[in-house]
Amino acid sequence: MITLGIETSCDETSVALLSDQGIIANKVYSQLEHAAYGGVVPEVASRAHLEKIDRLAAGVLDEASLPIDRIDLIAVTDSPGLAGALLIGISFALGLHVRHSIPVCGINHLEGHICAILLEYPDIGFPFLAIVASGGHTAIYRVDDIGTYACLGQTVDDAAGEAFDKAGKMLGFPYPAGRTIEEEAQRAGSAAGPSFPVARMPGAPGNFSFSGLKTALKYYLNGKDADAVRAERPAICRAFQEAVVTSIVNNCADAAEKTGIGRLALCGGVACNGRLREALRQRLGSQVYFPRPSLCTDNGAMIACAGVNRFNRAMLRAPRMDPGGTL
């Protein structure tokens, strides 16, 4: 079975082809246009998707030397995300459906991230825990099967990736800032630095909060001149990154203890962070799994994977992925 995956939920335009043997082609256009604004501008994102999506689709078909009539299924992200950006991908998928009579399956973006782990570890086995950490989402799910998810905790304010980007802006880094902060933190060595808070939520211990951490950084930087910040920046980045990592690791460890499930999948753009991967393995052991970096960020292959798994189970309606209960 050959599936065409389409992802346009935010600022990556991606189209991929997936067969039963694995990824055939996976093309991603990262919209660097947003760096000038310090964050994603929805209208700019929508226009970029509109300009690139047909070229990317043609590119994966050319790379695979496949005609469009060989496609058995189209999987497209239909929620959550920027409304205009989602509309571009959905409209493109429906256009192909009308023209070529190819079935279409709507996919929840978060389910796509979770399914990325199946591209690397198809035998991971259910149930497992999944932490989805990205620029827009930070949540822990119990995954009992495709389409059966229970949210064990989520952010009440900023997502982890969003916190990195906002910290980067305060420190003078271009958007997006996650990788730059990680690289800067590696330069800190043994230099002393600040200590930032790690939020715990007494009423909802599985939830995350990163707004206080962001505020703590703002107050720490207040009154410091640019030269002082520049000199101390590696140690500041290390401390900020460690606070984010500690929050995620603590909540994942608590979820593993409460559920008795030892397998954990680390998904989403923040899963590219090497310190987070290292810390989770140190705390939870070898049953921590994460996709290669190209499958952590938004991509069409993960959407195709979710689509074919849903299609094979005759589940063509995407889950809402709401907090609480089994979905």
C-alpha positions as CSV (number, residue, x, y, z in Angstrom):
1,M,0.0,0.0,0.0
2,I,1.3,3.4,-0.9
3,T,0.2,6.5,1.1
4,L,0.7,10.1,0.4
5,G,1.2,12.2,3.6
6,I,0.5,15.9,3.7
7,E,1.5,18.2,6.6
8,T,0.8,21.9,6.7
9,S,-0.3,22.6,10.2
10,C,2.2,25.4,11.0
11,D,5.4,26.6,9.3
12,E,6.6,23.4,7.6
13,T,5.2,22.3,4.3
14,S,5.8,18.6,3.9
15,V,4.7,15.8,1.5
16,A,5.9,12.2,1.8
17,L,5.3,8.8,0.2
18,L,5.2,5.7,2.5
19,S,5.0,2.1,1.4
20,D,4.6,-1.1,3.5
21,Q,8.4,-1.3,3.4
22,G,9.0,2.2,4.7
23,I,9.5,5.8,3.6
24,I,9.9,6.2,-0.1
25,A,10.3,10.0,-0.1
26,N,9.9,12.7,2.5
27,K,10.3,16.4,1.4
28,V,10.0,19.3,3.9
29,Y,10.1,23.0,3.2
30,S,10.9,24.9,6.4
31,Q,9.6,28.5,6.2
32,L,12.6,30.6,7.1
33,E,10.4,33.7,6.2
34,H,9.2,33.8,9.8
35,A,12.7,34.6,11.3
36,A,12.3,38.2,10.3
37,Y,9.2,38.5,12.5
38,G,10.6,36.5,15.5
39,G,7.8,33.9,15.3
40,V,5.2,32.3,13.0
41,V,2.9,34.7,11.1
42,P,-0.2,32.8,10.1
43,E,-0.8,34.7,6.8
44,V,2.8,34.3,5.8
45,A,2.6,30.6,6.6
46,S,-0.5,30.1,4.5
47,R,1.0,31.8,1.5
48,A,4.2,29.8,1.7
49,H,2.2,26.5,1.9
50,L,0.2,27.5,-1.2
51,E,3.4,28.3,-3.1
52,K,5.2,25.1,-2.2
53,I,2.8,22.2,-1.8
54,D,2.2,21.3,-5.4
55,R,6.0,21.4,-6.1
56,L,6.7,19.2,-3.1
57,A,4.0,16.7,-4.2
58,A,5.4,16.5,-7.7
59,G,8.9,16.2,-6.2
60,V,8.1,13.1,-4.1
61,L,6.3,11.4,-7.1
62,D,9.3,12.2,-9.3
63,E,11.8,10.9,-6.8
64,A,9.8,7.7,-6.4
65,S,9.1,7.4,-10.2
66,L,5.5,6.8,-9.3
67,P,2.4,8.1,-11.2
68,I,-0.4,9.5,-9.1
69,D,-2.7,6.6,-9.9
70,R,-0.4,4.3,-7.9
71,I,-1.3,6.1,-4.7
72,D,-3.8,4.1,-2.5
73,L,-4.4,6.6,0.3
74,I,-4.0,10.3,1.1
75,A,-3.4,11.2,4.7
76,V,-3.6,14.9,5.6
77,T,-3.3,16.9,8.8
78,D,-6.7,18.3,9.7
79,S,-6.1,19.5,13.3
80,P,-4.8,21.2,15.4
81,G,-2.9,24.0,13.7
82,L,-3.2,27.4,12.0
83,A,-6.6,27.5,10.3
84,G,-5.3,28.9,7.0
85,A,-2.3,26.6,6.9
86,L,-4.5,23.5,7.5
87,L,-6.9,24.7,4.8
88,I,-4.1,24.6,2.2
89,G,-3.2,21.0,2.9
90,I,-6.8,19.8,3.2
91,S,-7.8,21.6,0.0
92,F,-4.9,20.1,-1.9
93,A,-5.7,16.6,-0.6
94,L,-9.4,16.9,-1.5
95,G,-8.5,18.2,-4.9
96,L,-6.4,15.1,-5.5
97,H,-9.3,13.0,-4.2
98,V,-11.8,14.5,-6.6
99,R,-9.5,14.3,-9.6
100,H,-8.1,10.8,-9.0
101,S,-10.7,9.2,-6.6
102,I,-8.1,8.4,-4.0
103,P,-9.4,7.9,-0.4
104,V,-8.5,10.7,2.1
105,C,-7.9,10.2,5.8
106,G,-7.8,13.2,8.2
107,I,-5.1,13.0,10.8
108,N,-4.6,14.8,14.1
109,H,-1.2,16.4,14.1
110,L,-0.3,15.0,17.6
111,E,-1.2,11.5,16.5
112,G,1.1,12.0,13.6
113,H,4.0,12.8,16.0
114,I,3.2,9.8,18.1
115,C,3.1,7.6,15.0
116,A,6.6,8.8,13.9
117,I,8.0,6.4,16.5
118,L,6.4,3.5,14.6
119,L,8.5,4.4,11.5
120,E,11.7,3.8,13.5
121,Y,10.4,1.1,16.0
122,P,7.5,-0.7,14.4
123,D,7.7,-3.4,17.1
124,I,7.6,-1.0,20.1
125,G,4.4,-2.7,21.3
126,F,1.3,-1.3,23.0
127,P,0.8,0.2,25.4
128,F,3.5,2.8,25.7
129,L,3.8,6.4,26.9
130,A,4.4,9.3,24.5
131,I,5.6,12.8,25.4
132,V,4.9,15.1,22.5
133,A,7.1,18.2,23.0
134,S,7.2,20.9,20.3
135,G,6.7,24.6,19.6
136,G,3.0,24.3,20.1
137,H,2.4,21.3,22.3
138,T,3.7,19.6,25.4
139,A,1.6,16.7,26.6
140,I,2.1,13.1,27.9
141,Y,-0.2,10.4,26.5
142,R,-0.8,6.8,27.3
143,V,-1.0,5.0,23.9
144,D,-3.0,1.8,24.1
145,D,-3.4,1.4,20.3
146,I,-3.8,3.6,17.2
147,G,-6.7,5.8,17.9
148,T,-6.8,5.0,21.7
149,Y,-5.0,7.7,23.7
150,A,-5.4,9.1,27.2
151,C,-3.8,12.4,28.1
152,L,-1.9,12.2,31.4
153,G,-0.8,15.8,31.5
154,Q,-0.3,18.8,29.3
155,T,1.1,22.4,29.5
156,V,-1.2,25.0,31.1
157,D,0.6,27.8,29.3
158,D,3.6,27.8,27.0
159,A,4.8,24.7,25.2
160,A,8.4,23.6,25.7
161,G,9.5,24.7,22.2
162,E,7.7,28.0,22.6
163,A,9.6,28.6,25.9
164,F,12.9,28.0,24.1
165,D,11.9,30.4,21.3
166,K,10.8,33.1,23.7
167,A,14.0,32.7,25.7
168,G,16.0,32.9,22.6
169,K,14.4,36.2,21.7
170,M,15.3,37.6,25.1
171,L,18.9,36.4,24.6
172,G,19.2,37.8,21.1
173,F,19.0,34.6,19.1
174,P,17.1,34.3,15.8
175,Y,13.9,32.3,15.5
176,P,13.6,29.4,16.0
177,A,16.0,29.3,18.9
178,G,15.9,25.7,20.4
179,R,18.9,24.4,18.6
180,T,20.9,27.6,19.2
181,I,20.2,27.4,22.9
182,E,21.3,23.8,23.0
183,E,24.6,24.6,21.2
184,E,25.2,27.6,23.4
185,A,24.6,25.5,26.5
186,Q,27.3,23.0,25.4
187,R,29.8,25.9,25.5
188,A,29.2,26.7,29.2
189,G,31.7,24.2,30.5
190,S,32.1,24.5,34.3
191,A,31.1,28.2,34.4
192,A,28.7,29.1,37.2
193,G,25.3,30.3,36.1
194,P,21.8,31.1,37.4
195,S,19.3,28.6,38.9
196,F,15.9,28.7,37.3
197,P,12.7,27.2,38.8
198,V,11.1,23.9,37.8
199,A,7.3,24.2,38.1
200,R,5.3,21.6,39.8
201,M,1.5,21.6,39.6
202,P,0.0,20.5,43.0
203,G,-3.5,20.2,41.7
204,A,-2.6,18.5,38.5
205,P,0.9,16.9,38.9
206,G,1.0,15.6,35.4
207,N,0.8,19.1,33.9
208,F,3.5,21.4,32.7
209,S,4.1,25.1,33.1
210,F,6.9,27.1,31.5
211,S,5.6,30.7,31.8
212,G,7.2,31.1,35.2
213,L,10.5,29.9,33.9
214,K,10.3,32.5,31.1
215,T,9.5,35.2,33.6
216,A,12.4,34.2,35.8
217,L,14.8,34.5,32.8
218,K,13.3,38.0,32.0
219,Y,13.9,39.2,35.6
220,Y,17.4,37.7,35.6
221,L,18.3,39.6,32.5
222,N,16.8,42.9,33.7
223,G,19.5,45.4,34.5
224,K,22.3,43.5,32.8
225,D,24.0,45.2,29.9
226,A,24.4,43.5,26.5
227,D,28.1,42.7,27.1
228,A,27.4,41.0,30.5
229,V,24.6,38.9,28.9
230,R,26.8,37.9,26.0
231,A,29.6,36.8,28.4
232,E,27.2,34.8,30.5
233,R,25.0,33.5,27.8
234,P,26.3,29.9,27.6
235,A,25.7,29.4,31.4
236,I,22.3,31.1,31.1
237,C,21.3,28.8,28.2
238,R,22.5,25.7,30.1
239,A,20.4,26.7,33.2
240,F,17.3,27.4,31.1
241,Q,17.6,24.2,29.1
242,E,18.1,22.2,32.3
243,A,15.0,23.6,33.8
244,V,12.9,22.6,30.8
245,V,14.5,19.2,30.6
246,T,14.0,18.5,34.3
247,S,10.3,19.4,34.1
248,I,9.8,17.0,31.2
249,V,11.8,14.2,32.8
250,N,10.1,14.5,36.2
251,N,6.6,14.3,34.6
252,C,7.6,11.4,32.4
253,A,9.1,9.5,35.3
254,D,5.9,10.1,37.4
255,A,3.7,8.9,34.5
256,A,5.8,5.7,34.1
257,E,5.5,5.0,37.8
258,K,1.8,5.6,38.0
259,T,0.9,3.6,34.9
260,G,3.5,0.9,35.3
261,I,4.4,1.4,31.6
262,G,8.2,1.4,31.1
263,R,8.3,2.2,27.3
264,L,8.4,5.9,26.5
265,A,8.4,7.6,23.1
266,L,9.9,11.1,22.8
267,C,8.2,12.9,19.9
268,G,8.0,16.4,18.4
269,G,10.5,19.0,17.5
270,V,12.0,19.3,21.1
271,A,12.8,15.6,20.8
272,C,15.8,16.7,18.8
273,N,17.4,18.1,22.0
274,G,20.3,15.9,22.9
275,R,20.3,16.8,26.6
276,L,16.6,15.8,26.9
277,R,17.3,12.5,25.2
278,E,20.3,11.9,27.5
279,A,18.4,12.8,30.7
280,L,15.4,10.6,29.9
281,R,17.6,7.6,29.2
282,Q,19.5,8.3,32.5
283,R,16.3,8.4,34.5
284,L,14.1,5.8,32.7
285,G,16.6,3.5,31.2
286,S,17.0,2.0,27.7
287,Q,13.2,1.8,27.0
288,V,13.1,5.4,25.9
289,Y,12.7,5.7,22.1
290,F,12.9,8.7,19.8
291,P,12.8,9.1,16.0
292,R,15.7,10.5,14.0
293,P,15.7,14.3,14.0
294,S,14.1,14.6,10.5
295,L,11.1,12.7,11.9
296,C,10.8,14.7,15.1
297,T,10.0,18.0,13.4
298,D,6.8,18.3,11.4
299,N,6.8,16.0,8.3
300,G,4.5,14.2,5.9
301,A,5.9,10.7,6.7
302,M,4.5,10.7,10.2
303,I,1.1,11.8,8.8
304,A,1.2,9.0,6.2
305,C,2.1,6.5,8.9
306,A,-0.9,7.5,11.1
307,G,-3.1,7.4,8.0
308,V,-2.2,3.9,6.9
309,N,-2.5,2.6,10.4
310,R,-6.0,4.2,10.7
311,F,-7.0,3.0,7.2
312,N,-5.9,-0.6,8.1
313,R,-8.2,-0.5,11.1
314,A,-11.0,1.1,9.2
315,M,-10.7,4.2,11.4
316,L,-10.8,7.2,9.0
317,R,-11.8,9.8,11.6
318,A,-9.0,11.6,13.5
319,P,-9.2,11.7,17.3
320,R,-9.5,15.0,19.1
321,M,-6.7,14.2,21.5
322,D,-8.4,16.1,24.3
323,P,-7.1,15.9,27.9
324,G,-8.5,13.3,30.2
325,G,-10.0,9.9,29.6
326,T,-9.5,7.5,26.7
327,L,-10.1,9.0,23.2
